[in-house]
Amino acid sequence: MLYTSTRDDTVRVESAAAITMGISAEGGLFVPETVPRLLPDEIARLVGYDYIGRAKAILPRFLTDFTKAEIDDCVEGAYSGGKFSDSRVAPLVELRDGVEILELWKGPTCAFKDMALQLLPRLLTVSAKKTAGGKEIVILVATSGDTGKAALEGFKDVPGTKILVFYPRDGVSPMQKLQMMTQEGSNVGVCGIEGNFDDAQNGVKKIFTDKNAAAKLAGLNRMFSSANSINWGRLVPQIVYYVSAYCDMLAGGRIQAGQKINIVVPTGNFGNILAAWYAKEMGLPVNKLVCASNANNVLTDFIHTGEYNRNRPFYTTVSPSMDILISSNLERLIYALSGRDTQLVRRWMDGLSAGGLYDVGEAVSSKIKEGFAAGFCDDAETKKTIAGTFRKHGYLCDTHTAVGIHVYNRYREMTGDTAPAVIASTANPFKFGAAVLSAFRPLTAKDSDEFELIGELSALTGVNCPGQLINLKDKPVRFDRVCSKGSMEEVVFELARNG
Ligand SMILES: *Cc1c(COP(=O)(O)O)cnc(C)c1O
């Protein structure tokens, strides 16, 4: 299987090259030329496997230039050996009859990004050996919070790599910030920027596509790569857990073979939900993909109208990992639904960078509406959902997951669609402890100690906080630097030159 670019149909590379480069030279995203089929009897066979077995069966379908031993090694390194606190890796929890929560946060940083970022460094190291001619890889990450920490954990002390993470100084939770500022590892760097997530992402994208920067780095025998969710190596591990969830529902007798389910995903950069779309394209029986946004509801409007318009206020919400106005992975979907028309995609993306908007037109828009439903929820509704879900079902969810639950509840009311549903849960509630506690009682200026609030939340709900979050309290801060939007490149080269 070869990969092409959403903006240039003459591009043909193997998966290792797509993963090493991260983004195509002209700025497009790598996409598989065809989507492999997952036949009903294969799904039936996967039911008998555990998570690791399912990953080992699905990944080779996309990574055809990897050997079986390479993939098996990568998968075992990522998901076994106690890295995940639950041996099922991505367990389902029944919320109520026919509605299940897919807990994707059992990894080392307590957010769903671990699912991909424990695997990506391993895929990338194998890929770089195949394609990068011994160059050291410099990973640049722009993060709205969770990617940064998960990437740092995934890459720390991986030989042949360096990693530098930029986060919006005032756009991440105190816990997220502390997780990054205390990061261990000899090949890591962390820097806040004076700006929001889109500024950080644009800055990283600019450095990536800057030919001078690439040449300068090549002179140091190094090359850039990306751990952002635009990297195919981030997306492909995420396809596995949707297939695995379906298999678990079959194994538990909660659905029949071939029965369609709905999948609900709290969405920011459109990566997690795009992975669900790929699973559906492979043949997983899925009815609707429900795209759930917070007050930054650019995707809700897009799915309803076909017009993507980022010219709107940017809100800092209690679900900060979804505070995004440019959902980069959407490019892969509109590429596929436009009939792989690279010229159209280029025009839309040019429109987005020039005027902040594009319109995909009636034909593509109606295909999107066929496959997707969408809704959004503000902070007040998010908190109400956290408290309500705990009272009604005894289940404590984080702010991002609450957005998914709220949007699903409204979807179900409005459509009467009661097909079995899986709601992706993207973070442990204690990762956003203060915000989650504020669903139960108003916070005041006195409530400034995150760890006290977490203790209170735990006492109130009877749910334990994961050890790796509590232990942050006593960890020394290693990185407290902040830079302006304009000086990101300088910071990058400082890191690249060292060591
Ligand atoms: C990253 C993240 C999201 C959004 O995922 P996308 O793939 O960017 O859509 C949602 N919730 C949490 C907790 C996250 O960390």
The ligand as a Gaussian input file, in Angstrom:
#p B3LYP/6-31G(d) Opt

LIG

0 1
 C       -6.804000      15.799000      22.042000
 C       -7.997000      15.637000      22.869000
 C       -9.275000      15.703000      22.304000
 C       -9.502000      16.019000      20.837000
 O       -9.033000      14.995000      19.983000
 P       -8.826000      15.295000      18.427000
 O       -8.200000      14.063000      17.881000
 O       -7.923000      16.487000      18.352000
 O      -10.155000      15.572000      17.868000
 C      -10.353000      15.487000      23.130000
 N      -10.200000      15.252000      24.452000
 C       -8.989000      15.181000      25.031000
 C       -8.894000      14.936000      26.491000
 C       -7.843000      15.359000      24.260000
 O       -6.644000      15.285000      24.839000

